Structures are given as structure tokens and as C-alpha cells.
Amino acid sequence: MNDLILSLITGIFVGGAAALLGSLMVSRRMALAGDALGHIALPGIGLALLFNFDVTLGAVIFLVLGIILIYFLNLKTSLPMEALVGIVFVASLALGFLIIPGKDLEQALIGDISKVSFNTAIISLILSLFAIFIIKIIYKKIVLLNVSEDLAKVNGIDAKKYNFIYLLLIALVVALGIKVTGTLLVGALLIVPASSSRNLTKSLKGYSFFSAIFGILSCIIGIIVANYFSITAGPIIILISSAFFLLSLVFKKG
Amino acid sequence: MENILEVKNLTVEFEREKIIDSLSFAVRKKDVFIILGPNGAGKTILLKSILNLIPYKGEVIWDKEIRIGYVPQRVPFVKDIPLNVSDFFKLKAVSSKTEKALQMVGIKDKSFLKKSAGELSSGQFQRILIAFELMGDPDVLILDEPMVGIDIEGEETIYSLLKRLRQEKEITIILVTHDLSTVFKEATNVLCINKKKMCYGAPRQVLSSENLNALFGGEINLYKHRHE
């Protein structure tokens, strides 16, 4: 199959899933969590590039290790979570730079989906659909948790369980997104479309819908433009996405 | 009258400091049970512990299969989320008949459902929260410092709303306040706390000026003129 079509399939589904999940993160003041996690994945990407296995797999392994590490550090100290994430994040970044071969550094940082294999595209598609399916199931519960954790708990929502699923979803979607935009830009894949959508809508349905649409459109346009000029798609996707954000400011509602 | 809640020796500690110190009391069915105390007395903490939202020592025994509604004092992040009133109601697991829920809290205008939750006044939003909890058909409604004297479109205050609810359905109300006039007007039973129990019983019997003075200390002058 044509390279362009395979990268479009990957971009559309990963971009849609990331933007949909991002709509939950923007409203929870977790806008920067995607960035932090993206960097925590860097050593895993290094190992994947070094030993020639899929970067998403490498990223997932280190994301899960990173989350577990943060969890245990949190039990050991009373430092705020942000500080712990910050420490794990810079340590991973440093380790990542040591591991990643110089010639592959650019790919790790800003991604490369110009040559995805058929298998990779299909796996990305399936994992993205899985993520979207889970997001749909937990969406309202996470929104109520965002509104008030106490109110959610009194209404029978198991906050620990849903926060954990939510965190795992972020890790999965970040790992998928890294392939499209690299570790530096993956945070933008999550939050910029949701921020644009937030400007345009006042209802929950419109918000998640337009967020996904912005995410998908940015990926389609970005990948086609990058392909035409033979440049890396990641930065173009994020620039298109940011242009949508500027445009959304013009049409801002209230 | 039968008890629907029994609390025995409830103690809550944060970093080895006792916020609530071995408190015991009971709430009867159809009570308007008011928890009175100065700022920082541990009233919200008491509510959160009987709701099992925070860890505590002692016993909190609710009647079997009781349905509890909770109206927190503040819902700080609602402005961050694009949510209209109808969306907010749909977050309820058993969201049925949103219009009926609105009517129950005295809002007849259906277009209210389209209003953005973040743009409502605090009095209006509190009403929406009460409607949200009423959709679960609770046996007990727990309110943390409901707005005093704030009304909607000049019609009905939160207290006249609660009074009407008690006439329409068999509901028990547990309410936290630092406003003394509310207690005299509304309560069937009052529990005064300042970390530990200061007084407990029917308001006219237990709210003597000595007790109030002990409870509020210097603040008492603010309240005394209402005590007639």
C-alpha cells in the first residue's frame, strides 16, 4: 500500500484519539501531563531505535515504568506530584539523550510517519479505536470527577479506579502519538485541538466532537502538506493545529 | 422516631492533629439536623467523614440501603468545562426527567437547561446541584453551607425550597451552617461543634447564651441580636 495512505491512516486515528482524550485533560488542568509523559518515554524510544523494534512498544514500557516510579515516590515523600513528575521527567530525558544514537535523535524528538509499515498502521488503528472506545465509556464519569471528586464519589464513582484507567489511557495515547509527532510535540497533539474546540462550544457533546474533528483535520492536512514538500510531518501537524486554534479565537463564543 | 444515622466516637486526624475529637450523635428520620460551629470548627470535615470521603476512626452507621444526596459547598472546576445545565444532569447515572428535576427546585423556565453551568450565579448553581442530587431520589440530603438568603429571580430562598421538599417527600436533611438564625428557624435538632461536641439537642433547649458563648467566643455579638 502507498506510504502516504498508511501514514494518513495512522495520523487520522491517533490524532482523533489524542484530541478526544485531550478534551478531558484540558478541563482537568492536566494540559501539561502529555508533555511530561512524552519525555518520560524517551529512553524507551532510544532502546527501540537501537535494537530495531517499534517505538510505541518502547514508549509504552517506559511510560508504565515511569508512572509506577512516580506512584512509589509519591508514597515515600510529601512533595507535590508536580515535583515528582518533574524529577522523573528530566531524569528520563537525560537517560534518553545518552541512549539515542545521534542520527536518530531528530526522529525521536519530532517523530516520523512518512514510512510506517502496514502492520504498524493497523496496530495504531486498532489501539486508537480501543482507546476511543474506552474514552467513550469513561467520559462522563471523568467529567463528573473533574467537576468535583467528592460529588462523583457520593454518586458511586470509584475515583481511584477511574483515575487509574484515565492515566493508563493517557500513557497509551502518548505512546501512539509519539510516532506521529515525536516526544517534544506529543503534548500539543493532545491539548491544542481541545483548546480550539473549547473556544467554539458551550456544550459537552460539541466540545468532544469538535476536538476530535480538529485533531483529525490537523493530521490529514499536516501529513499531506509534509508529503508534498518532503518534510517531517510532526511539526507541520502541530502548526496546522495551532492555526486552527488562532482561527477559533476569531469565532470564540463567550 | 427511628435513627437513620448513628455516629460513635468519630475522630478525624490530619498529621497527628485532631480535627474532630470523639464525636457521637444520631440523626432521626425526617430530622432537619443542623451542624453549627464557627469557621474552622471541622464542619465540612465532619460531613466528609460521614460520607466516607476521608479516613476516620470510630463508627458511622447508616440505615441499610439508604440513598444519600450531597450538595458540596463549592464545585471549583465547573467553569473549566463547557457544560450546560442539561449536560450536567446527564452526568448523573440515573439521569431521568431533567425538566422535572428543575421544577422540583423551583425553576420553571425550560430554556434554563441550555444555560452554561459556569455562568450561573452561585445561588442558581446550588439549586442545580440540589436538583442533580434529587434525581437520585435520596432519603437524606446533606448540604454544606447552603447560600443564606440568596434567591432565584426573587422567588424562593434555599430554605423555603428545603421546607417545600420536606412537605412533598419524606426526606431527612443534614445541613452545615455558621448562621445561628437558620438554626432557630429550621432545625429539629442541632449539633454544635468546635472540634468536639459543644451542645446537642433541640435548639431552644441547648442553645443557651452560655453554650453559644463557649462555641463562638468573641464572634457571639454577631449573632446575639438574632437570638430572640
Interface residues (C-beta under 8 A of the other chain):
Chain A: V26 S27 R28 R29 K140 V143 L144 N146 V147 S148 D150 L151 K153 V154 N155 G156 R198 T201 K202 S203 L204 K205 G206 Y207 G254
Chain B: K48 L51 L53 I68 G69 Y70 P72 V75 P76 F77 V78 D80 I81 P82 L83 N84 S86 D87 F88 K90 L91 K92 A93 S116 E119 L129 G136
